[in-house]
């Protein structure tokens, strides 16, 4: 027996529904009819703009508006979309140039870097690098190349963020080694690069032998770039979005666009997700993309996802977090204590599929909480 549908009514306000239809994979005749009905109704355009900016949906919406695929928006809304789109174009071009320079510099040191998500993903899904925002450059390297890659970035003016693990390193060396990444920031260019040695998230790492089978070389701005594709990319996007509770719906739309292309092998996807114990997270993302983005799934896959109790619970938890207007897990700290903080940590705990992972994660978060409280107290004392 299929499970009841997700309760999307409180999340899908007319403003958010309008934004999702405007930026979704296909503006069909049926969708245009719904668009006209929504746009002609009582729309809070201030809220619409806020949602479009928060979920970073404005590049596709503005492009479609210019191409006259969308209904007429108020002049003030169009002006704000145009302004954000112009800034995104400039930023994207800067990051594209920097990405190619970084890959070239790493290759000269014999480092076979792989660019993940970001600008190549925008080209792959939207056929235009400016139709999707990119906040940083994600580069995947092997563990034995991490220090050399970090040095290349430092020579270009990047500064690595300080290590904050200490006690965690001693207690959970395997956990840290599997998920290690180094965030490097160039203050002059205002560009963040995330050097990582794995794809996935805490407790769910895609094996390198699987990654190697999905690597493709493409020419980008005159430079050969290595990227991951197919089921490995799809699964990584799911794990990344789910790990952040899909607080930016552009990540869920990425999933929708990939599904609309119809190039994913369901058998291969579930083989890989079963291998690393994350099929429940895959099912969660499919439930959300079906209910929120309106993507039609194969009947067998929809039934499989709907019948997963864990996936259904995770989908509901993610939607509770999505409804919080200022929710951003990247900026969410333990001080001062908040309901949102504990809701998110509970959600992350439920994502883990084994008790070993849950115990490790619990210890990890307890240490982080103690360290966070300690930092706050030291600041207050010194102040």
Secondary structure, DSSP 8 states (H G I E B T S, - for coil): --------TTT--HHHHHHHHHHSS---HHHHHHHHHHHTS---HHHHHHHHHHTT-HHHHHHHHHTT-S----HHHHHHHHHHHHHHHHHHHHHHHHHHHHHHHHHHTT---EEESHHHHHHHHHSSGGGS---SEEEE--GGGHHHHHHHHHHTT-EE-----THHHHH-HHHHHHH-EEEEEETTTTEEEEEES-EEETTEEE-HHHHHTTEEEEEETTEEEEEE-HHHHHHHHHHHHHHTTT-STHHHHHHHHHHHHT---HHHHHHHHHHTT-HHHHHHHHHHHHHHS-----HHHHHHHHT-HHHHHHHHHHHHHHTSTT--TTT--SSS--HHHHHHHHHHHHH--SHHHHHHHHHHHHHHHHHHHHHHHHHHHH-
